[in-house]
Amino acid sequence: MNKPLFPEVRVNGVTIPSAAIAAEAQNHPAPSAEAAWEAAAEALAIRQLLVDEAERLELEPGETCDETGQPMTREDALIDALLEREIKTP
């Protein structure tokens, strides 16, 4: 039986697919494939935590397009709503 190259990543009971981590890894320059994988997994874990918190607070997704007019996913819109609610800038 083959052992997976990298372990399964779960956050609050949600499995982050290895294909999503592999796709995200290209955005994380690193000295090794393992380091890029870990950085990508961490980024996606944080993203999942933000989505979970937005859902816990029962936030509604705000804008469905970013500032350039590109469509956003529901999760991205939830994260934007959470950050808008929680981060106050002077």
Secondary structure, DSSP 8 states (H G I E B T S, - for coil): ----SS--EEETTEEE-HHHHHHHHTTS--SSHHHHHHHHHHHHHHHHHHHHHHHHTT-----SB-TTS-B--HHHHHHHHHHHHH----
